[in-house]
Amino acid sequence: MKHLIRRRNLVCIIIITLFTLWTVIPIFMMVSQALKPERLMFTDPPTIFFTPILTHFFSIFSRNNIFLNIVNSGIVGAATMVLCVTLGVLCAYALSRIRIPGAHGIALLILITRMIPVSSLMMPIYVMMRKLGISGTHLAVILAHTTLNLPFAILMMKGFFQDIPMELEEAAHGDGCSRLHTFLRICLPLVAPGLATTSIMVLLNSWNELMFALILSGRATRTLPVGISAFLGSVSIDWGSSSAAATLATLPIFIAGIFIQKYFVRGLTGGAVKG
């Protein structure tokens, strides 16, 4: 029996190690390219040990308005997160707690929208934004990102609300609390891990989204992924600058993940995995 347990633990360690390497190596290569002199980028065999330089980071700020792209991504990501979490929480609570005719059909419809290819929505959303006269603005990108992420936020939060025992809300109602007061004082604190998880996932999706930002943003509202794509020319690619910009794009999400990791882990292992 102990032999089987040791073998199983060994297999788990090998799988986790392979997965970690598969995840970490591309990040290491990206940061390495951002700090590596151009003459060492494509040496064979690859140069692992070298003297780091910051030339590529200085270059993206001097030649490209990358700071404006970072600010735009922050505005779009924060607004998308607030909209998706606010609307998602209200919708998820209604679907899981209020007797709504056809609630199961509504939840199924929301699930189906997650299966629609994003590319098929690009032209209709672009036409809608042009008709509304907001194409090229932050608002157009925010609305598009909210459209993409709101179903995800609803499905995530619905599982958390369903995990809250009904007895808690019934006891609150018995003490004279209104539904709104119960929602704010009882339910929201209990789904805090879900709120943190949903928020970081929506922010991550919005921060990394390229296609809608590419067709809906203007020269002054381009997000960071669009700014990074500018380093990809028709003939050549500026690997150093693109790697430096990609490294900067990774840092905010990485830092945010460190601060809320305990809520994030609890959220992923909690009601969010349920329908």
FIRO-333183 format. One line per field, with one value per atom (N, C-alpha, C): x, y, z; atom name. Coordinates in pm, 1 decimal. Atoms other than C-alpha are relative to their C-alpha. Layout:
# FIRO-333183
east: X|...
north: Y|...
up: Z|...
at: CA|...
//
This chain:
# FIRO-333183
east: 82.5|0.0|87.1|-89.9|278.0|73.0|-68.4|451.6|-88.7|92.4|139.4|-16.0|14.3|105.1|122.2|-122.4|468.5|5.0|0.4|429.4|-97.4|98.1|116.0|52.6|-56.9|289.8|110.0|-107.1|585.6|-57.7|65.5|356.4|-56.1|55.7|182.2|109.5|-112.0|517.2|53.6|-50.3|632.4|-95.1|99.1|306.0|3.2|-3.2|317.6|126.7|-126.5|683.9|-3.9|10.2|617.6|-92.3|93.9|318.9|62.6|-66.3|521.1|103.3|-99.6|804.0|-66.9|73.6|555.5|-52.7|52.3|417.5|109.7|-103.1|737.6|97.7|-101.5|970.8|-36.3|31.3|780.1|13.7|-14.2|769.2|147.7|-144.4|1141.7|59.4|-50.8|1210.7|-41.7|47.4|998.7|82.3|-78.0|1178.7|145.3|-138.6|1513.8|19.0|-8.9|1447.3|-7.3|13.3|1348.6|127.7|-122.3|1681.6|126.0|-116.0|1907.3|39.5|-43.8|2119.2|-42.8|50.5|2000.4|95.0|-96.7|2320.9|-2.8|4.2|2251.6|-137.4|137.3|1882.4|-15.7|22.0|1914.2|127.8|-121.2|2247.2|-34.9|19.8|2275.6|129.3|112.9|2288.9|-40.4|47.6|2078.4|91.1|-79.8|2265.3|-87.9|78.9|2132.4|56.4|-64.9|2386.1|55.6|-42.9|2443.2|-17.4|13.8|2466.0|-129.5|128.4|2111.0|15.3|5.2|2039.7|-145.8|134.9|1739.1|-30.6|14.8|1771.9|-139.0|129.8|1451.6|-112.5|102.0|1248.4|3.1|-10.6|1382.0|-53.2|40.1|1309.6|-151.8|145.8|938.1|-64.1|55.1|885.3|40.9|-47.2|1086.2|-57.8|47.6|970.3|-150.4|143.1|618.5|-63.3|70.8|361.7|-59.9|45.7|344.0|-65.5|60.8|257.9|-148.3|140.9|-66.1|-77.2|65.3|-145.5|-26.0|17.8|-95.0|-116.1|109.4|-326.8|-134.1|124.9|-590.5|-42.9|32.9|-571.3|-51.7|46.5|-610.2|-141.8|135.1|-917.5|-101.8|93.1|-1081.3|-16.2|6.9|-992.4|-76.5|68.0|-1111.3|-149.8|141.2|-1437.3|-72.8|60.0|-1505.9|-20.0|9.9|-1437.7|-115.2|107.7|-1672.4|-136.6|128.3|-1952.7|-35.8|27.7|-1920.7|-30.1|21.6|-1895.1|-131.5|125.0|-2180.1|-122.4|114.6|-2419.7|-3.8|-4.4|-2301.6|-49.3|44.5|-2359.2|-151.6|144.9|-2710.3|-76.1|66.8|-2806.5|13.6|-22.2|-2651.1|-84.8|82.7|-2829.7|-146.3|139.2|-3161.3|-28.3|21.8|-3119.6|6.0|-17.0|-3018.6|-93.6|79.5|-3250.8|-144.1|133.8|-3554.3|-70.4|77.7|-3828.7|-41.1|24.9|-3819.2|-50.0|46.9|-4028.3|106.3|-98.7|-3789.9|142.6|-135.7|-3484.1|101.7|-92.2|-3328.7|28.8|-20.8|-3380.0|91.2|-86.7|-3217.1|144.3|-135.7|-2918.9|60.5|-48.5|-2892.8|37.3|-29.2|-2905.8|132.3|-126.0|-2623.9|116.9|-104.9|-2421.1|27.2|-16.1|-2483.1|78.2|-72.7|-2353.7|150.2|-143.3|-2019.1|58.5|-47.5|-1998.7|9.9|-3.2|-2037.7|142.6|-135.0|-1706.3|7.9|-15.0|-1579.4|11.4|-18.8|-1483.5|-132.2|129.2|-1849.2|-71.5|62.5|-1937.6|70.0|-79.2|-1673.5|-72.4|65.8|-1861.2|-129.2|122.3|-2203.7|29.3|-30.6|-2048.4|64.5|-62.4|-1835.8|-105.5|106.4|-2143.8|-84.1|78.7|-2337.2|72.4|-75.9|-2059.8|7.5|-1.3|-2039.7|-135.8|133.4|-2416.6|-22.6|13.7|-2398.5|92.6|-92.1|-2116.1|107.8|-101.1|-1877.4|120.2|-115.8|-1633.1|126.0|-124.6|-1276.3|14.7|-4.2|-1356.6|22.0|-12.6|-1288.8|-131.6|130.8|-1661.9|-29.7|25.6|-1679.0|73.3|-77.7|-1402.6|-54.4|54.5|-1550.5|-127.9|126.6|-1894.3|24.7|-31.4|-1743.1|58.1|-59.2|-1533.7|-103.1|107.3|-1835.6|-89.9|81.4|-2035.9|66.3|-72.3|-1767.1|8.7|-31.0|-1711.8|-119.3|113.9|-2055.6|-58.8|49.0|-2183.0|90.7|-94.1|-1867.8|-18.4|17.5|-1918.8|-129.8|128.5|-2283.3|10.4|-11.4|-2202.9|90.2|-88.8|-1915.9|-73.5|63.2|-2117.2|-126.2|120.0|-2430.0|32.7|-39.3|-2244.7|28.3|-29.4|-2128.6|-127.6|125.4|-2476.6|-78.4|70.2|-2616.5|60.2|-64.6|-2366.0|-38.3|41.2|-2507.1|-127.2|121.2|-2757.0|-118.7|120.2|-3109.9|-39.3|36.6|-3147.7|54.3|-57.8|-2915.8|-86.7|84.5|-3134.1|-136.8|129.1|-3453.1|7.6|-17.3|-3315.7|9.5|-11.5|-3226.8|-136.3|134.4|-3576.9|-85.9|74.2|-3718.7|33.9|-42.1|-3521.1|-39.7|49.4|-3682.1|84.0|-84.5|-3414.6|-72.8|55.2|-3528.4|89.6|-82.0|-3404.7|128.7|-119.1|-3167.6|99.7|-88.9|-3029.2|64.5|-54.3|-2986.5|106.6|-96.3|-2810.4|132.0|-119.9|-2567.7|75.6|-64.1|-2499.2|29.6|-16.8|-2527.2|67.8|-46.0|-2469.8|134.4|-123.2|-2198.5|125.5|-120.5|-1952.8|33.0|-23.6|-1998.9|56.1|-50.9|-1917.1|122.3|-119.3|-1607.8|106.9|-96.6|-1375.4|-44.5|50.8|-1600.4|11.4|-14.2|-1599.0|144.7|-142.1|-1218.8|40.5|-34.9|-1186.6|-58.2|65.3|-1438.1|62.9|-59.5|-1284.1|133.4|-133.2|-930.1|-7.6|12.8|-1044.7|-53.9|52.9|-1250.9|106.8|-107.4|-964.5|107.3|-100.2|-722.9|-47.2|53.8|-949.7|-2.6|5.1|-998.2|139.5|-137.3|-629.5|68.8|-67.9|-522.7|-74.5|80.3|-801.2|57.0|-61.4|-673.0|-97.7|72.8|-923.8|-101.1|97.9|-1205.7|67.9|-74.3|-956.9|63.1|-64.6|-791.1|-97.3|94.5|-1106.8|-84.9|88.1|-1287.0|73.6|-73.8|-1010.4|54.8|-59.4|-872.5|146.7|-142.4|-522.4|29.1|-22.5|-561.5|-54.4|61.6|-747.6|50.2|-52.1|-535.0|45.6|-40.1|-484.7|138.7|-135.8|-159.4|18.2|-17.7|-214.8|8.1|-7.3|-277.1|135.3|-131.5|39.8|110.5|-101.0|238.6|-3.5|11.7|103.8|65.5|-64.0|255.1|146.2|-139.5|600.6|13.3|-1.8|503.5|-14.6|2.9|594.8|-33.1|31.3|510.8|122.3|-122.5|875.3|78.8|-79.0|1040.1|-75.0|59.0|956.3|106.1|-90.9|1117.2|-14.9|16.5|1162.6|33.4|-39.0|1338.7|-105.5|101.0|1082.1|-132.7|126.2|783.8|6.8|-16.5|922.4|-1.0|1.1|981.3|-141.9|139.0|624.7|-85.6|75.1|485.2|33.5|-38.5|682.9|-71.8|73.3|529.4|-148.4|141.5|184.6|-27.3|17.7|239.0|8.1|-27.9|354.2|-125.3|114.6|22.9|-85.8|81.8|-173.1|74.0|-81.0|112.4|-2.1|1.3|124.5|-137.9|134.9|-254.8|-27.9|19.7|-252.7|67.1|-70.1|-0.2|-83.2|73.5|-218.9|-131.5|130.5|-543.8|5.2|-11.6|-406.7|-81.3|74.5|-570.4|-149.4|139.2|-913.2|-17.1|6.8|-836.7|-4.3|-3.6|-751.9|-129.5|126.1|-1056.5|-114.7|106.1|-1271.9|0.2|-7.9|-1143.9|-40.6|33.9|-1201.7|-136.9|130.7|-1538.9|-112.6|120.8|-1879.0|14.7|-13.3|-1739.2|6.7|-10.4|-1691.6|-134.7|132.2|-2060.1|-85.8|88.9|-2338.1|-110.2
north: -120.0|0.0|126.6|-114.7|243.2|17.9|-6.7|153.2|67.2|-60.1|249.2|150.1|-141.9|577.3|78.7|-67.3|664.6|14.9|-7.8|582.4|106.1|-101.4|796.9|140.0|-130.8|1085.3|39.5|-26.8|1052.7|44.2|-37.5|1066.1|141.3|-134.6|1375.1|105.7|-94.9|1546.1|22.2|-12.2|1472.2|84.0|-75.5|1606.1|147.6|-139.3|1922.6|68.8|-58.1|1976.9|31.8|-23.3|1939.3|117.7|-110.3|2174.0|133.7|-123.4|2431.2|46.2|-35.5|2418.6|51.7|-40.9|2445.9|142.7|-133.5|2761.9|103.1|-96.9|2923.4|27.9|-17.7|2866.7|109.7|-111.1|3093.7|137.6|-127.6|3368.2|35.3|-23.2|3326.5|45.3|-37.4|3346.6|143.0|-135.5|3661.7|104.4|-94.8|3839.6|0.5|8.4|3713.4|79.2|-74.3|3854.7|150.9|-142.2|4187.8|59.3|-47.9|4210.6|-35.8|52.7|4052.2|93.3|-76.5|4244.4|-69.7|56.5|4193.4|-102.5|92.7|4019.8|-137.1|127.8|3742.9|-66.9|52.0|3685.9|-132.7|119.6|3416.1|-81.0|81.2|3255.9|-147.7|145.0|2880.1|-65.5|18.0|2738.8|131.0|-123.5|2997.2|43.8|-57.0|3227.6|17.9|-6.8|3180.7|103.7|-93.8|3381.5|117.3|-120.3|3739.9|119.5|-123.2|4093.8|70.4|-60.4|4236.7|147.3|-140.5|4567.2|45.6|-57.2|4801.3|81.3|-78.0|4940.1|-15.0|24.4|4779.0|68.7|-68.2|4921.5|150.7|-141.7|5270.8|27.8|-17.9|5221.6|9.4|1.2|5144.6|126.8|-124.2|5460.9|120.6|-112.3|5684.3|-2.2|10.2|5552.5|-19.4|29.3|5433.3|57.6|-56.6|5591.3|-112.6|119.8|5274.3|35.3|-40.9|5462.5|29.8|-26.6|5585.0|-129.5|130.9|5225.7|-66.2|57.4|5114.6|67.5|-74.3|5390.2|-40.8|41.2|5296.3|-139.4|135.5|4929.1|2.4|-11.3|5028.6|53.5|-56.8|5240.4|-102.0|97.9|4975.7|-120.1|116.9|4687.9|27.9|-32.8|4863.5|21.0|-23.7|4981.7|-129.6|128.8|4638.3|-86.3|78.6|4471.7|48.5|-54.7|4706.5|-32.7|27.9|4665.4|-148.1|144.1|4287.1|-53.9|50.2|4225.4|53.0|-57.9|4463.7|-64.7|59.8|4338.6|-150.9|144.6|3979.0|-44.0|33.8|3974.5|13.6|-20.8|4118.2|-107.1|101.0|3880.5|-138.8|131.7|3576.5|-19.6|10.6|3649.7|-19.7|14.3|3689.7|-140.1|132.9|3362.2|-110.1|105.9|3165.5|12.9|-20.6|3317.2|44.3|-51.2|3479.8|-92.0|86.6|3272.6|77.8|-68.7|3398.5|-102.7|93.9|3228.0|-18.7|29.9|3053.8|26.0|-28.5|3104.8|-98.9|101.0|2777.4|24.3|-30.9|2874.6|120.3|-118.0|3212.1|-39.0|44.6|3044.9|-81.0|78.1|2802.8|91.4|-95.0|3093.2|72.0|-64.9|3267.0|-94.5|98.5|2946.0|-16.3|15.1|2916.3|116.8|-116.3|3269.7|-13.6|21.9|3157.2|-90.5|93.0|2901.1|64.2|-67.2|3154.0|45.4|-47.6|3215.8|152.4|-144.6|3562.6|68.2|-60.9|3624.3|29.7|-23.3|3597.8|123.0|-117.9|3891.1|129.8|-119.5|4130.3|96.4|-87.6|4265.2|60.7|-62.2|4308.7|106.4|-98.3|4485.8|124.1|-115.3|4706.2|88.3|-76.2|4808.9|73.9|-63.2|4879.6|122.2|-112.8|5101.0|115.0|-104.6|5290.8|71.4|-60.0|5344.9|88.9|-79.9|5473.3|119.7|-112.0|5706.6|0.1|6.3|5583.1|-84.5|77.4|5384.3|84.7|-70.8|5479.2|58.1|-53.2|5567.4|-112.4|98.2|5396.9|-74.4|58.7|5336.6|-116.6|107.8|5121.7|-127.4|117.5|4891.1|-56.0|44.5|4878.6|-79.4|70.5|4778.3|-135.0|126.8|4512.6|-100.6|90.0|4365.1|-44.1|37.6|4372.3|-105.6|99.6|4182.5|-137.4|127.1|3914.9|-63.5|52.9|3879.9|-10.0|3.5|3935.3|-140.4|136.3|3578.8|-81.1|69.6|3443.2|43.2|-50.4|3667.3|-52.5|49.4|3559.7|-146.7|143.4|3188.6|-25.7|15.4|3223.5|31.5|-44.4|3415.0|-80.8|79.7|3201.4|-121.7|115.6|2900.6|37.1|-43.5|3097.0|29.0|-30.2|3223.5|-127.5|125.9|2872.9|-76.5|67.4|2756.1|59.5|-61.9|2995.0|-68.7|66.8|2807.0|96.2|-82.6|2939.9|37.5|-26.9|2918.6|132.8|-127.5|3219.0|117.3|-108.7|3439.1|-3.4|10.0|3307.0|54.9|-53.5|3387.9|152.4|-145.9|3739.9|62.3|-50.7|3786.9|-6.1|12.5|3663.4|108.7|-109.0|3933.1|137.0|-127.5|4198.7|61.6|-54.7|4243.9|-7.6|2.3|4336.5|-85.5|79.2|4143.1|73.7|-76.7|4424.9|-0.7|0.1|4442.5|-136.9|135.4|4064.5|-24.3|14.8|4074.5|71.2|-79.3|4346.8|-45.7|29.0|4234.4|-148.2|144.9|3854.1|-66.7|76.3|3731.5|49.0|-51.7|3962.2|-34.5|41.0|3901.8|-147.8|143.7|3526.2|-39.2|31.8|3536.1|84.7|-82.2|3758.2|-73.2|70.3|3485.3|-5.5|2.2|3460.3|135.3|-134.4|3836.7|26.6|-20.9|3842.8|-80.6|86.1|3551.1|52.6|-51.3|3689.4|130.7|-129.5|4036.4|-17.0|14.9|3920.5|-69.6|68.3|3688.1|94.2|-97.2|3961.3|102.5|-95.9|4208.4|-60.7|68.2|3954.1|-15.4|16.9|3881.5|132.2|-130.4|4250.8|53.0|-49.6|4333.6|-65.4|74.8|4065.9|1.2|7.8|4108.6|90.3|-73.8|4219.9|35.6|-18.0|4178.8|114.6|-107.8|4404.4|133.9|-124.0|4660.4|50.3|-37.8|4656.7|69.4|-55.7|4733.4|113.4|-99.9|4958.4|119.3|-110.4|5174.9|94.5|-98.3|5492.1|21.0|-25.8|5635.6|36.6|-44.6|5789.7|-96.5|92.2|5495.0|-143.6|134.7|5197.9|-60.5|68.3|4942.6|-62.3|53.4|4767.6|-113.2|102.8|4454.1|58.2|-64.4|4682.1|68.7|-62.5|4874.6|-100.4|104.5|4552.3|-50.3|49.2|4441.6|94.9|-96.2|4759.3|-35.2|39.8|4600.9|-111.5|107.5|4327.9|61.6|-58.5|4459.8|-102.2|89.9|4314.2|-77.4|64.8|4223.4|-57.1|42.1|4197.2|26.3|-15.0|4182.7|55.3|-56.0|4395.7|-83.1|94.8|4109.0|61.9|-59.0|4311.0|92.9|-95.5|4590.0|-67.9|70.1|4356.5|-82.1|75.7|4137.0|91.8|-96.9|4443.3|48.2|-43.7|4564.3|-111.3|113.3|4216.4|-22.9|12.9|4202.7|102.9|-103.8|4532.9|-34.4|38.3|4399.5|-109.2|111.6|4096.2|44.7|-40.3|4283.1|37.1|-38.6|4444.9|-117.9|116.1|4118.9|-90.0|82.1|3932.5|57.8|-65.4|4186.8|-11.7|12.0|4185.4|-142.2|139.5|3805.2|-33.8|25.2|3807.6|48.9|-58.9|4033.2|-71.1|62.9|3839.8|-150.8|141.2|3488.9|-89.3|86.9|3349.8|-2.3|-3.0|3467.4|-71.0|61.9|3347.2|-152.1|145.1|2992.8|-49.3|38.7|2976.7|7.1|-13.9|3097.8|-111.9|105.7|2840.4|-135.2|128.0|2558.6|3.3|-14.4|2688.9|-20.3|18.5|2731.0|36.1|-43.6|2871.9|-115.9|113.2|2522.1|-66.9|59.5|2448.6|82.3|-73.0|2540.0|65.5
up: 0.0|0.0|0.0|-5.0|89.5|-133.4|129.1|-236.7|-104.1|94.6|-434.8|26.2|-35.1|-245.3|-45.1|42.5|-310.7|-151.6|145.8|-678.8|-48.4|38.5|-701.9|28.3|-33.4|-524.5|-98.8|96.5|-761.5|-134.0|126.1|-1064.3|9.4|-18.1|-922.6|-3.5|-1.7|-860.3|-141.0|137.1|-1216.1|-84.8|78.1|-1366.3|37.6|-45.3|-1153.0|-47.4|44.8|-1240.3|-148.9|144.0|-1613.6|-30.9|21.8|-1595.5|39.5|-44.5|-1399.9|-101.8|101.4|-1653.0|-127.1|119.6|-1939.9|15.1|-25.9|-1775.6|16.8|-38.7|-1650.4|-114.0|105.0|-1948.3|-100.0|91.6|-2193.0|66.4|-70.8|-1927.6|15.6|-13.1|-1865.4|-133.2|131.5|-2239.3|-36.8|29.3|-2271.2|74.9|-79.0|-1986.8|-45.9|46.6|-2113.9|-129.1|125.0|-2461.4|23.5|-29.1|-2307.5|56.9|-64.4|-2121.5|-78.4|72.1|-2382.8|-115.2|118.0|-2638.7|-128.4|124.7|-2996.0|-61.3|59.8|-3101.8|64.8|-71.1|-2847.0|-7.2|-2.9|-2919.9|-72.7|81.2|-3185.0|-16.3|4.5|-3103.6|13.4|-6.1|-3141.0|49.7|-91.9|-2878.6|67.2|-63.1|-2691.3|114.8|-108.1|-2456.5|123.3|-123.3|-2103.5|96.0|-91.8|-1903.7|-79.5|70.3|-2019.2|93.9|-78.1|-1887.1|-42.0|37.2|-1877.1|-37.2|39.3|-2047.5|3.9|-4.0|-2027.9|-125.4|123.2|-2379.8|-60.0|62.0|-2503.5|77.2|-80.0|-2213.2|-26.3|32.6|-2280.5|-140.0|139.1|-2649.0|-14.8|16.3|-2609.3|55.9|-53.5|-2406.0|-83.4|80.9|-2638.9|-141.6|138.5|-2977.8|-7.3|1.3|-2889.6|126.9|-115.5|-2660.9|82.5|-70.6|-2454.5|132.9|-127.8|-2133.9|-18.9|28.9|-2293.3|-19.3|16.5|-2393.4|134.8|-133.8|-2032.1|72.0|-63.5|-1905.8|-60.2|65.9|-2164.3|43.6|-45.1|-2065.9|143.4|-137.7|-1701.7|7.6|0.7|-1775.1|-48.3|57.6|-1993.2|93.1|-87.2|-1759.1|127.5|-124.7|-1442.2|-22.2|27.6|-1598.2|-35.5|35.2|-1748.3|123.6|-123.3|-1413.9|86.8|-83.9|-1225.2|-59.8|64.4|-1479.8|8.5|2.4|-1507.3|139.4|-135.5|-1132.8|55.7|-52.4|-1045.5|-64.3|69.1|-1311.3|19.6|-17.4|-1273.2|135.8|-135.3|-897.1|11.0|-8.5|-929.0|-78.1|83.2|-1210.5|61.2|-59.2|-1040.8|125.1|-121.3|-712.6|-36.9|41.5|-892.0|-53.3|57.5|-1081.9|104.9|-99.0|-771.9|119.1|-120.4|-509.6|-25.6|27.2|-670.1|-98.5|88.5|-829.5|-124.4|127.1|-1186.2|-101.0|102.6|-1456.9|-108.6|103.4|-1695.3|42.4|-48.6|-1472.1|-56.0|52.3|-1586.9|-148.5|141.3|-1950.8|-19.1|7.0|-1888.1|28.6|-33.3|-1722.2|-114.7|114.2|-2015.8|-115.8|108.2|-2262.9|26.5|-36.1|-2073.2|-25.6|23.9|-2089.5|-148.6|145.3|-2463.4|-58.4|52.6|-2521.3|19.7|-20.5|-2381.2|-107.6|101.6|-2661.9|-138.6|129.9|-2944.7|-30.0|34.0|-3126.8|4.1|-14.7|-3045.2|-135.5|131.5|-3407.3|-69.9|64.7|-3510.6|54.3|-58.8|-3283.7|-39.7|27.2|-3412.8|-94.2|95.7|-3715.6|55.3|-54.6|-3543.5|105.7|-103.8|-3243.9|-60.1|65.4|-3469.0|-66.1|66.2|-3670.2|104.2|-106.0|-3349.2|55.8|-54.7|-3213.3|-99.3|101.9|-3543.4|-5.4|2.6|-3541.9|121.4|-121.6|-3183.4|2.6|7.3|-3277.8|106.9|-106.6|-3009.0|-41.2|45.6|-3221.6|13.7|-21.5|-3135.5|138.1|-135.6|-2773.9|100.3|-106.7|-2442.2|21.4|-27.1|-2403.9|-92.4|95.0|-2717.8|41.0|-41.3|-2597.8|131.1|-128.9|-2245.4|-20.2|24.8|-2374.9|-67.7|67.2|-2602.7|99.3|-98.9|-2321.3|103.9|-93.5|-2089.1|-63.4|71.2|-2350.4|3.3|2.2|-2364.8|138.4|-132.9|-1989.6|94.1|-90.1|-1836.0|17.5|-22.3|-1901.1|92.0|-87.8|-1736.7|144.9|-136.0|-1432.4|61.4|-51.6|-1397.9|39.3|-28.2|-1417.4|120.6|-115.2|-1168.5|129.6|-124.2|-909.2|33.2|-24.8|-950.7|86.0|-80.6|-811.0|144.1|-136.6|-505.6|77.8|-69.1|-422.1|30.9|-25.0|-454.3|116.4|-112.2|-192.0|134.7|-126.2|70.1|49.2|-51.8|293.0|4.5|-2.1|254.8|142.1|-138.6|634.6|49.6|-42.4|675.2|-43.9|49.3|459.0|66.9|-67.3|615.2|141.4|-136.0|961.9|-4.0|12.2|843.4|-28.0|27.2|702.2|126.1|-124.3|1032.7|100.3|-88.9|1213.3|-52.5|52.2|997.1|-109.1|106.9|729.4|-134.3|135.0|382.6|-88.9|92.3|80.5|-37.3|33.5|-10.0|115.0|-116.6|343.3|17.7|-9.3|348.4|-105.8|108.9|14.1|31.6|-25.2|123.8|124.2|-128.5|481.8|22.0|-22.6|459.7|-119.8|116.7|105.6|-54.0|59.1|-27.0|80.7|-74.0|261.5|-14.9|10.6|220.8|-137.0|134.1|-151.0|-35.2|24.6|-109.5|-82.7|86.3|-249.1|-145.6|136.2|-553.2|-67.7|54.8|-600.1|-42.3|31.8|-586.7|-122.4|112.9|-828.0|-130.4|119.8|-1075.0|-45.7|34.7|-1059.5|-70.2|58.9|-1133.3|-135.4|127.7|-1411.8|-108.0|96.0|-1580.7|-36.3|26.1|-1542.0|-89.6|81.8|-1687.1|-144.1|135.6|-1984.4|-76.6|64.3|-2056.8|-29.7|17.5|-2010.3|-119.7|105.9|-2261.0|-133.1|122.6|-2519.4|-108.9|110.4|-2859.5|-111.2|124.6|-3143.0|8.0|-11.2|-3018.1|25.7|-23.1|-2888.8|-129.3|125.5|-3231.2|-94.9|96.6|-3430.7|57.3|-60.5|-3178.7|58.4|-61.6|-3033.4|-107.2|88.9|-3187.9|33.0|-20.4|-3199.1|145.4|-137.2|-2851.9|103.7|-95.6|-2696.3|-16.6|20.1|-2801.8|131.8|-121.8|-2527.4|-18.4|3.4|-2441.6|-100.7|103.4|-2656.8|-141.4|131.7|-2956.8|-16.9|5.6|-2870.9|-24.1|21.5|-2854.8|-143.6|138.2|-3193.2|-99.5|90.1|-3342.9|-25.7|19.6|-3302.4|-103.3|98.3|-3549.9|-138.7|132.6|-3893.6|-107.7|111.5|-4235.1|-46.2|44.0|-4294.9|118.4|-114.7|-3952.8|129.6|-132.9|-3582.0|94.3|-100.0|-3314.3|127.2|-110.3|-3068.8|135.1|-126.5|-2802.5|56.1|-46.1|-2782.1|29.0|-24.6|-2814.3|127.6|-124.1|-2533.6|120.9|-109.8|-2315.8|27.8|-17.6|-2375.7|59.1|-54.3|-2306.7|147.0|-141.0|-1981.2|85.0|-72.2|-1873.0|10.4|-2.3|-1965.0|101.8|-93.6|-1741.6|144.7|-138.0|-1430.5|81.0|-83.7|-1315.2|43.3|-34.1|-1330.8|98.1|-91.0|-1160.6|141.4|-131.3|-877.1|64.3|-53.8|-838.2|47.8|-39.4|-825.0|131.9|-126.2|-539.8|118.6|-111.8|-324.6|29.1|-23.3|-372.6|-21.9|32.6|-418.6|93.6|-91.6|-105.5|-34.4|42.5|-222.8|-133.1|132.3|-573.7|10.2|-18.0|-460.1|62.1|-62.3|-235.2|-98.9|99.2|-521.9|-101.5|99.4|-767.7|56.7|-61.8|-519.6|65.7|-63.0|-403.3|-97.6|79.1|-560.4|-144.7|138.6|-882.9|-98.2|90.5|-1023.2|-21.3|11.8|-987.9|-94.2|88.4|-1227.8|74.2
at: N|CA|C|N|CA|C|N|CA|C|N|CA|C|N|CA|C|N|CA|C|N|CA|C|N|CA|C|N|CA|C|N|CA|C|N|CA|C|N|CA|C|N|CA|C|N|CA|C|N|CA|C|N|CA|C|N|CA|C|N|CA|C|N|CA|C|N|CA|C|N|CA|C|N|CA|C|N|CA|C|N|CA|C|N|CA|C|N|CA|C|N|CA|C|N|CA|C|N|CA|C|N|CA|C|N|CA|C|N|CA|C|N|CA|C|N|CA|C|N|CA|C|N|CA|C|N|CA|C|N|CA|C|N|CA|C|N|CA|C|N|CA|C|N|CA|C|N|CA|C|N|CA|C|N|CA|C|N|CA|C|N|CA|C|N|CA|C|N|CA|C|N|CA|C|N|CA|C|N|CA|C|N|CA|C|N|CA|C|N|CA|C|N|CA|C|N|CA|C|N|CA|C|N|CA|C|N|CA|C|N|CA|C|N|CA|C|N|CA|C|N|CA|C|N|CA|C|N|CA|C|N|CA|C|N|CA|C|N|CA|C|N|CA|C|N|CA|C|N|CA|C|N|CA|C|N|CA|C|N|CA|C|N|CA|C|N|CA|C|N|CA|C|N|CA|C|N|CA|C|N|CA|C|N|CA|C|N|CA|C|N|CA|C|N|CA|C|N|CA|C|N|CA|C|N|CA|C|N|CA|C|N|CA|C|N|CA|C|N|CA|C|N|CA|C|N|CA|C|N|CA|C|N|CA|C|N|CA|C|N|CA|C|N|CA|C|N|CA|C|N|CA|C|N|CA|C|N|CA|C|N|CA|C|N|CA|C|N|CA|C|N|CA|C|N|CA|C|N|CA|C|N|CA|C|N|CA|C|N|CA|C|N|CA|C|N|CA|C|N|CA|C|N|CA|C|N|CA|C|N|CA|C|N|CA|C|N|CA|C|N|CA|C|N|CA|C|N|CA|C|N|CA|C|N|CA|C|N|CA|C|N|CA|C|N|CA|C|N|CA|C|N|CA|C|N|CA|C|N|CA|C|N|CA|C|N|CA|C|N|CA|C|N|CA|C|N|CA|C|N|CA|C|N|CA|C|N|CA|C|N|CA|C|N|CA|C|N|CA|C|N|CA|C|N|CA|C|N|CA|C|N|CA|C|N|CA|C|N|CA|C|N|CA|C|N|CA|C|N|CA|C|N|CA|C|N|CA|C|N|CA|C|N|CA|C|N|CA|C|N|CA|C|N|CA|C|N|CA|C|N|CA|C|N|CA|C|N|CA|C|N|CA|C|N|CA|C|N|CA|C|N|CA|C|N|CA|C|N|CA|C|N|CA|C|N|CA|C|N|CA|C|N|CA|C|N|CA|C|N|CA|C|N|CA|C|N|CA|C|N|CA|C|N|CA|C|N|CA|C|N|CA|C|N|CA|C|N|CA|C|N|CA|C|N|CA|C|N|CA|C|N|CA|C|N|CA|C|N|CA|C|N|CA|C|N|CA|C|N|CA|C|N|CA|C|N|CA|C|N|CA|C|N|CA|C|N|CA|C|N|CA|C|N|CA|C|N|CA|C|N|CA|C|N|CA|C|N|CA|C|N|CA|C|N|CA|C|N|CA|C|N|CA|C|N|CA|C|N|CA|C|N|CA|C|N|CA|C|N|CA|C|N|CA|C|N|CA|C|N|CA|C|N|CA|C|N|CA|C|N|CA|C|N|CA|C|N|CA|C|N|CA|C|N|CA|C|N|CA|C|N|CA|C|N|CA|C|N|CA|C|N|CA|C|N|CA|C|N|CA|C|N|CA|C|N|CA|C|N|CA|C|N|CA|C|N|CA|C|N|CA|C|N|CA|C|N|CA|C|N|CA|C|N|CA|C|N|CA|C|N|CA|C|N|CA|C|N|CA|C|N|CA|C|N|CA|C|N|CA|C|N|CA|C|N|CA|C|N|CA|C|N|CA|C|N|CA|C|N|CA|C|N|CA|C|N|CA|C|N|CA|C|N|CA|C|N|CA|C|N|CA|C|N|CA|C|N|CA|C|N|CA|C|N|CA|C|N|CA|C|N|CA|C|N|CA|C|N|CA|C|N|CA|C|N|CA|C|N|CA|C|N|CA|C|N|CA|C|N|CA|C|N|CA|C|N|CA|C|N|CA|C
//
